[in-house]
């Protein structure tokens, strides 16, 4: 299911865009590769990561951050559910 392509990265970015969180790519010394500002609902990912690294980080964030799925389109809701089921298999 998980493909390490730019198209899949765009799908993940769209999924986050429909949630309450804002995604930004910035440079920084994040020990984990990302920073979450829960109060402001901002996700900051290291912009120097490869596509594979960005996808892995976004998947990790999606597993840990509860998202409001009421605003999701049908396509993104289906993707979110598939990713949630994928998490159980891992």
N, C-alpha and C positions, 0 to 999 in steps of 0.2 A: 504494500500500500504506500509506504513512504518512498518517495523518489527524490533524490538529491539534485533537483533541477531548478532553474530560475523560475519556471512556471509554478512549481510547487511552493516555492518561497513566496511568490506573489499571492497564491491562494491563502497561505498562512497569514500574510500581512492583511489581506482583505478580511479574513476572519477576525483578526484583532481590531481592525478598523470599525467593524460593526459592533464591537463590544464597547464598554465604557472606557477602555484603556486607549492611550495614545502610544504609538510606537515611534521611537526615534533611534537613528543610528548616529552615534557620537564616538569620538575617540576618548579613551580613558583607561585608567589602570584598574579595571574591574577584575578582582581575583576569580570570579566565576564566569566572567565574560559578559555579564549583564548587571543591571541595577534596576530594582523595582521601587518606585515611589508610590506606596499604596494609598496614601492620603490624597495625592494629586492624580492617581491612576495613570502614571506614566511608566512605560517600559523603555529602558535605554539599553541598546545592544552595541557592543564594540563594532564599529564600522569597518575595521580591518580584518574581520573574520572572513573566511571563505564562505561560499554558498552553503556548503555542507555544515559548517560551524554555525551559521545563522539559523539554519533549519533545526539543528539539534537543540540550540538554545531556545528557540521559539516553542518547540515541542515540550521542552522541560518546563517552560513558563506556563504553557497551557495546562500542564498536569498539576501545577501547584496553585494557580490563581483561579478562583471561582469567577466565571464569566456569566453575565446576564444574557441568556440565550433568547429572550423575548424579542429582541431587535434583529435577530439573525434572519437572513433570507433562507429559503428552503435549501438552496445549494450549500450554504455555509453551515446550516444546522445539520445537514447530512454529513458533511465533512467533520464537524465537531464530534458528532456521535461516533463516527468511524474511528477517529483518533482516540476517543475515550475507550472504545472497545479494544483498540490496539494496545493501549496502556495496560489493560488487564492481561493480555497475552504475554507481555514482556516480563 
